[in-house]
Amino acid sequence: MIVRPPYIKQKQFLNILTKPIREGIPSYADSRSNPKVIGTPDWEKYWNSELHKCINGTQIGGTWIPGFFYYYMNYKQMSTIKGVVTPDMVDLHLELAYHIEFCKANGKNLLCAKGRRKGVSEAATTMIIDYGWRFLEGYKGGVAAGNKTYVEDFLSKWRFSDSRLPPEFALKKLVDNDDEIIAGYTIRNTQGAWQDKGTFNTIYARTMHTNPNMFKGLYLNDIISEEIGEHERWIEFFGASKDCLMSGNKQVGMMTAFGTGGNVNKGSKDFKEVWHDAEKYNFVKFLIPATRFYYYGGATEHNRQLPQESELLKQYSPYQLIGVEDTELAKKHILARREAWSRAGNTKAYIEDLQNNPIDETEIFKKTVVNNFDINKLNEQDLLLSTLPHPKYTKYKMSWVKDDKTGMIKMPYEVQLTPVSIYDNQEECVWIIDTEHPRKGYRDLYSSGLDSYDQDTAKTSKSLGAMCVMIRENVIQGAMQKAPVAVISCRPNRKEKFYEMCLQLAVYYDLVGNVLVDIANGLVIQYFKEQGGAKYLAIRPTKFESENSDQTSEFGVRLTTFARPRMVGLMQTHILDHVQDIYFPELIHQLGNYDEIEVGSDNDLADAYGIALMQDISCEIRPFDYNDNTQDNRWKMPEYTTDRNGNVILKPDGGDFPINPQEDSDTFGLLFGNYK
């Protein structure tokens, strides 16, 4: 079990913050300033004590300090804009040490989803890789990233810190390059030949951008994977590397993986999958939001202190709050800052804060650069929706209307809506714009896209099923234009429930011939047919197929490498022209995270929206009001009567003009033929 903060300290805890770097190594043990102390009893006693604490850990003022945390706090030095500094004592890094200790003891991996500038990556590489290389015999550790910059950054920081260690903890190196660092030295043996000696402990540094198998075949005590949200094919890298940590069928090494809010792009799908299925990949999750390492108590009056408004100061003495974080006050401050930017209309500052200072995992997993959509327009609309006093939509449960006498579902189908209550399943519902319930008497006024699924549960994805209904371009006074008016985005326990919801929405909006389905998961098509809903399915849109297409399906669309870019093009244009008419926050979020290249992404509502745009283009019949006789009636079903001679003629109000079939048989045949 991992002990959780806050860790209320005792006075003796100050000892960890004053020795040896902060107060300086005592003169009797400082061999760098005075090499003559080497070998003296005081020198030997001091460094044996320090080595014991680094290897075995220590108990200070009732708080357990793992050895690698003691080493990190007392011997790590970093170059910053403020000069060379040592780490601040903060509960976050102590909790990280407890996570590392737990995972190593239990054969687990560690997965950190974090905000920016939390010092976690540097703390972990020191406590894991540098510590193991320096203090453990036969140690092999690997640092990997999909981006070379992160590997180079690790090496640069490691070399700086290594150069400032006291000689007693420094190691000579046989190899020191950008790929490997091997501890050891060379001496002449008794035969006069040069011989390599030492621990041969090794740090491997690898960029896995093009080859995720670069650790394959190695035996490693630790692997640190930097910024996995930027690491393409990360799961493939994990699969190729996990055996490096095994001894037979037992995991003896540990992988530690980091993903930072604001750095979640190409590898985000793998990052999200592993995060949501951590147990499957043998990971322990450690969520580090922006509220950590924000406000925390310092060791002395000269160090960082909690703000005076902190409630913690009313409960504890300052020495008890060394390193203790006030996360509630931090959250309050972050949200107030965002609200101020929102009121000022400073979208850029608002979005940057959201990306760089995520306060929960949904914000951590926001992508930043994944598509060519107008991100500024999407961000502005997202900001607008977040400031509305009330959403412009209502959530409803859908159900079939039943016959009062028999209790059977009425045929033809009718749907009734009930606003979702706090007692209902908040997921299994439809969201409908309050002003855009179906406009009766119209045909082909709506198009829809359906991104479904074929299995009840997804073992490798957290994707949902989604359906998006859009109102098409029209001349109706007060109506929205080319805008999403109703959406479903959920994954009930049974796929048939999701299929039923989609059929109900199709009936409610009278989507005859306008439900376009992604046939990659096409069981919903069979459901529609079996339930008498085939008339709602849209036929295959051939204009989104290449000339050499061999598709033969009757209904649905296949998002091929030919069709998908064209769908994305429609989405880009629609966002430019109509983003101000998208009032569903979830759709805005998914469009902001949408990956144009990635097939099988989890942004299913965005896909459904794109498919609805495809159907809008594919349906060449413009919306028509059957109640408006002033409109062009050439698509209206003709009505017939007989003249005084008994001949069948069109009723004067049944078409554009009356026709005598005997006198104008060509015209009659043309009209009648349209409805065979």
Residue pairs with C-beta under 8 A, 6 or more apart in sequence:
1 102
2 95
2 98
2 99
2 102
2 284
3 64
3 95
3 98
4 95
5 91
5 92
5 94
5 95
5 324
5 325
6 91
6 312
6 324
6 325
7 63
7 91
7 94
7 323
7 324
8 316
8 320
8 321
8 324
9 61
9 62
9 63
9 319
9 320
9 321
9 322
9 323
9 324
10 61
10 62
10 63
10 320
11 61
11 319
12 60
12 61
12 62
13 60
13 61
13 62
13 63
13 319
13 322
14 61
14 299
14 319
14 322
15 60
15 61
16 60
16 65
16 70
16 73
16 74
16 89
17 73
17 89
17 299
17 322
18 299
19 74
20 26
20 50
20 74
21 74
21 75
21 77
21 86
22 86
24 30
25 32
25 46
25 166
26 42
26 46
27 33
27 34
27 37
28 37
28 40
28 42
28 43
28 46
29 37
29 42
29 43
29 46
29 47
30 37
30 166
31 37
31 38
31 43
31 166
31 167
31 168
32 166
32 167
37 43
47 168
50 74
50 168
51 168
53 65
53 67
53 70
54 67
54 68
54 70
54 71
54 131
54 135
55 67
55 135
56 67
57 64
57 65
57 66
57 67
57 69
57 70
58 65
58 67
58 70
59 65
63 94
65 73
65 94
65 97
66 97
66 98
66 100
66 101
66 127
67 131
67 135
68 97
68 100
68 126
68 127
68 128
68 131
69 93
69 94
69 97
69 127
71 126
71 127
71 131
71 134
71 135
72 87
72 93
72 97
72 123
72 126
72 127
72 131
73 86
73 87
73 89
74 86
75 165
75 166
75 169
76 86
76 87
76 122
76 126
76 161
77 84
77 85
77 86
77 160
77 161
77 164
78 84
78 85
78 86
78 87
78 122
78 157
78 160
78 161
79 157
79 160
84 164
87 93
87 119
87 123
88 296
88 298
88 303
88 304
88 323
89 298
89 299
89 322
89 323
90 119
90 293
90 296
90 323
90 325
91 296
91 323
91 324
91 325
92 118
92 119
92 120
92 288
92 292
92 293
92 325
93 119
93 120
93 123
94 323
95 286
96 112
96 120
96 123
96 124
96 127
96 286
97 127
99 110
99 284
99 286
100 110
100 124
100 127
100 128
100 254
100 256
102 108
102 284
103 109
103 110
103 254
103 256
103 284
104 254
107 250
107 251
107 252
107 282
108 251
108 254
108 282
108 283
108 284
109 254
109 255
109 256
109 257
109 281
109 282
109 283
109 284
110 254
110 255
110 256
110 257
110 283
110 284
110 286
111 256
111 257
111 259
111 274
111 275
111 278
111 281
111 283
111 284
111 285
111 286
112 120
112 124
112 256
112 257
112 258
112 259
112 286
112 287
112 288
113 259
113 261
113 271
113 275
113 285
113 286
113 287
113 288
113 361
113 364
113 365
114 120
114 258
114 259
114 260
114 261
114 287
114 288
114 289
114 364
115 260
115 261
115 288
115 289
115 290
115 292
115 356
115 357
115 358
115 364
116 260
116 261
116 262
116 290
116 356
116 357
117 293
118 288
118 292
118 293
119 293
120 258
120 288
121 226
121 258
122 157
124 224
124 256
124 258
125 143
125 154
125 157
125 158
125 224
126 161
128 141
128 222
128 224
128 254
128 256
129 141
129 143
129 158
129 203
129 222
129 224
130 158
130 161
130 162
132 139
132 141
132 201
132 221
132 222
133 139
133 141
133 171
133 181
133 183
133 201
133 202
133 203
134 169
134 171
134 183
134 201
136 201
136 221
137 199
137 201
138 199
138 200
138 201
139 199
139 201
139 202
139 221
140 201
140 202
140 204
140 218
140 219
140 220
140 221
141 202
141 203
141 204
141 220
141 221
141 222
141 223
141 224
142 203
142 204
142 205
142 206
142 215
142 218
142 220
142 222
142 223
142 224
142 241
142 244
143 151
143 154
143 203
143 204
143 205
143 206
143 223
143 224
143 226
144 151
144 205
144 206
144 207
144 208
144 214
144 215
144 223
144 224
144 225
144 226
144 237
144 241
145 151
145 207
145 208
145 225
145 226
145 227
145 230
145 231
146 207
146 208
146 209
146 227
146 228
146 230
146 231
146 232
146 233
146 234
146 237
146 266
146 267
147 207
147 209
147 226
147 227
147 230
147 231
148 207
148 209
150 226
150 227
150 230
151 178
151 205
151 206
151 207
151 226
152 178
154 205
154 226
155 178
155 205
158 181
158 203
162 170
171 183
171 198
171 199
171 201
172 183
172 184
172 185
172 198
173 181
173 182
173 183
173 184
174 182
174 183
174 184
174 185
174 186
174 196
174 198
174 200
175 181
175 182
176 182
178 205
179 204
179 205
179 206
180 202
180 203
180 204
180 205
181 202
181 203
181 205
182 200
182 201
182 202
183 198
183 199
183 200
183 201
183 202
184 196
184 197
184 198
184 199
184 200
185 196
185 197
185 198
186 194
186 195
186 196
186 197
187 194
187 195
187 197
188 194
188 195
189 195
204 215
204 218
204 220
206 214
206 215
208 214
208 231
208 233
208 237
209 232
212 233
212 234
212 236
212 237
212 240
212 241
213 237
213 240
215 223
215 240
215 241
215 244
216 240
216 241
216 243
216 244
217 244
218 244
219 244
220 241
220 244
220 245
220 253
221 245
221 252
221 253
221 254
222 253
222 254
222 255
222 256
223 241
223 244
223 245
223 253
223 254
223 255
223 256
224 255
224 256
224 257
224 258
225 231
225 234
225 237
225 238
225 255
225 256
225 257
225 258
226 258
227 258
227 259
227 260
227 263
228 234
228 257
228 258
228 259
228 267
228 270
228 271
228 274
229 259
229 260
229 263
229 264
229 265
229 266
229 267
229 268
229 271
229 365
230 263
230 264
230 265
230 266
230 267
231 237
231 266
231 267
231 270
232 266
232 267
233 267
233 270
234 267
234 270
234 271
234 274
235 270
235 273
235 274
238 255
238 274
238 281
241 255
242 251
242 255
244 253
245 251
245 252
245 253
245 254
245 255
246 252
246 253
251 282
255 283
257 274
257 283
259 271
259 275
259 364
260 364
261 290
261 355
261 356
261 357
261 358
261 363
261 364
261 365
261 366
262 355
262 356
262 358
262 366
262 368
263 368
264 271
264 364
264 365
264 366
264 367
264 368
265 367
265 368
265 369
265 370
266 370
266 595
268 365
268 367
268 370
268 593
268 595
269 595
269 598
269 601
269 602
271 365
272 365
272 462
272 602
273 460
273 461
273 462
274 281
274 283
275 285
275 361
275 365
276 462
277 459
277 460
278 284
278 285
280 459
287 361
287 364
289 358
289 359
289 360
289 364
290 330
290 334
290 356
290 357
290 358
290 359
291 325
291 327
291 328
291 330
291 331
291 334
291 359
292 325
292 327
292 330
293 325
294 325
294 326
294 327
294 330
294 333
294 334
295 306
295 307
295 310
295 325
295 326
295 329
295 330
295 333
296 304
296 306
296 321
296 323
296 324
296 325
296 326
297 304
297 305
297 306
297 312
297 318
297 321
297 322
297 323
297 324
298 304
298 305
298 322
299 322
301 318
305 318
306 312
306 313
306 321
306 324
306 326
306 329
307 326
307 329
309 329
310 326
310 329
311 326
311 328
311 329
312 321
312 324
312 326
313 321
316 324
331 359
334 353
334 357
334 359
335 359
337 353
338 350
338 353
338 354
341 347
341 349
341 350
341 353
342 350
342 383
342 386
342 387
343 387
347 376
347 379
347 380
347 383
348 379
350 379
350 383
351 379
351 382
351 383
354 363
354 366
355 363
355 366
355 368
358 364
358 366
365 593
366 589
366 592
366 593
367 592
367 593
367 595
370 593
370 594
370 595
370 596
371 568
371 594
371 595
371 596
372 568
372 572
372 596
373 571
373 572
373 575
373 591
373 592
373 594
374 572
374 575
374 576
374 579
375 592
377 575
377 576
377 579
378 575
378 579
378 588
378 591
378 592
379 592
381 579
381 580
381 582
381 588
382 585
382 588
382 589
382 592
385 391
385 583
385 585
385 588
386 585
391 583
391 585
392 433
392 434
392 435
392 583
393 431
393 432
393 433
393 434
393 583
393 584
394 419
394 431
394 432
394 434
395 419
395 420
395 426
395 429
395 430
395 431
396 417
396 418
396 419
396 420
396 429
396 430
396 431
396 432
397 417
397 418
397 419
397 420
397 424
397 428
397 429
398 415
398 416
398 417
398 429
398 430
398 501
398 504
398 505
398 508
399 415
399 416
399 418
399 504
400 409
400 410
400 413
400 414
400 415
400 416
400 504
401 409
401 410
401 413
401 414
401 415
401 416
402 408
402 409
402 410
403 409
403 410
411 532
413 503
413 504
413 507
413 532
413 533
414 507
415 504
415 505
415 507
415 508
417 430
417 432
417 508
420 426
420 429
427 490
427 491
427 492
428 490
428 492
428 497
428 501
429 488
429 490
430 486
430 487
430 488
430 501
430 504
430 505
431 486
431 487
431 488
431 489
431 584
432 485
432 486
433 480
433 483
433 484
433 485
433 486
433 583
435 478
435 480
436 471
436 479
436 480
436 483
436 485
436 486
438 446
438 508
438 509
438 510
439 445
439 476
439 479
441 625
441 626
441 627
442 476
442 623
442 624
442 625
442 626
443 510
443 512
443 621
443 623
443 624
443 626
443 635
444 472
444 513
444 514
444 619
444 621
444 622
444 623
444 624
445 471
445 472
445 474
445 623
446 469
446 470
446 471
446 472
446 485
446 509
446 510
446 511
446 514
447 469
447 470
447 472
447 511
447 514
447 516
447 612
447 613
447 615
447 616
447 619
448 467
448 468
448 469
448 470
448 505
448 506
448 509
448 511
448 514
448 515
448 516
448 608
448 612
448 615
449 467
449 468
449 516
449 518
449 607
449 608
449 609
449 610
449 611
449 612
449 613
449 614
449 615
450 466
450 467
450 502
450 515
450 516
450 517
450 518
450 524
450 608
450 611
451 465
451 466
451 467
451 518
451 521
451 604
451 605
451 607
451 608
451 611
452 465
452 495
452 498
452 499
452 502
452 517
452 518
452 521
452 522
452 523
452 524
453 463
453 465
453 491
453 495
453 498
453 521
454 495
454 521
454 522
454 523
455 495
456 493
456 494
456 495
458 491
461 600
461 602
462 602
463 491
463 600
463 601
463 602
463 604
464 489
464 490
464 491
464 602
464 604
464 605
465 488
465 489
465 490
465 491
465 495
465 498
465 502
465 604
466 487
466 488
466 489
466 604
466 605
466 607
466 608
467 487
467 488
467 501
467 502
467 505
467 515
467 608
468 484
468 486
468 487
468 587
468 605
468 608
468 609
468 611
468 612
469 484
469 485
469 486
469 487
469 505
469 509
469 511
469 612
470 482
470 483
470 484
470 485
470 609
470 612
470 613
470 616
471 479
471 480
471 481
471 482
471 483
471 485
472 482
472 616
472 619
472 622
472 623
473 481
473 482
473 622
473 623
474 481
474 623
476 623
476 625
480 581
481 578
481 581
482 574
482 577
482 578
482 581
482 616
483 578
483 581
483 582
484 581
484 582
484 583
484 584
484 587
484 609
484 612
486 505
486 508
486 509
487 584
487 586
487 587
487 605
487 608
488 498
488 501
488 502
488 505
489 586
489 604
489 605
490 498
490 501
491 498
492 498
492 501
495 523
496 527
498 524
499 523
499 524
499 527
499 528
500 527
500 531
502 515
502 524
503 527
503 528
503 531
503 533
503 536
505 511
506 515
506 528
506 533
506 536
507 533
507 536
511 536
512 535
512 536
513 535
513 536
513 537
513 538
513 539
513 619
514 536
514 538
514 615
514 619
515 528
515 536
515 537
515 538
515 615
516 538
516 541
516 556
516 557
516 611
516 612
516 614
516 615
516 618
517 524
517 525
517 537
517 538
517 555
517 556
517 557
517 611
518 556
518 557
518 558
518 559
518 607
518 611
519 525
519 553
519 555
519 556
519 557
519 558
520 558
520 559
522 553
522 556
525 537
525 555
525 556
527 533
528 534
528 536
528 537
529 537
537 555
537 556
538 555
538 556
538 615
538 618
538 619
539 554
539 555
540 551
540 553
540 554
540 555
540 556
540 557
541 557
541 614
541 615
541 617
541 618
542 549
543 617
543 618
544 557
544 562
544 563
544 566
544 567
544 614
544 618
545 551
545 560
545 562
545 563
546 560
546 562
549 560
549 562
551 558
557 563
557 611
557 614
559 567
559 599
559 607
559 611
563 614
564 596
564 599
565 596
566 614
567 610
567 611
567 613
567 614
568 596
568 610
570 610
570 613
570 614
570 617
571 591
571 594
571 606
571 609
571 610
571 613
574 613
575 591
579 588
582 588
582 591
584 605
586 605
587 605
587 606
587 609
590 603
590 604
590 605
590 606
591 603
591 606
591 609
593 603
593 606
594 601
594 603
594 606
595 601
595 603
601 607
621 635
624 631
624 635
624 636
625 631
626 636
629 653
633 655
633 656
634 656
636 654
636 655
637 675
638 650
638 651
638 654
638 655
638 671
638 672
638 675
639 650
639 651
639 653
639 654
639 655
640 648
640 649
640 650
640 651
640 654
641 648
641 649
641 650
641 651
642 648
642 649
643 649
643 660
647 660
647 661
647 662
648 661
649 658
649 659
649 660
649 661
650 657
650 658
650 659
650 668
650 671
651 658
652 658
655 671
659 667
659 668
659 671
661 668
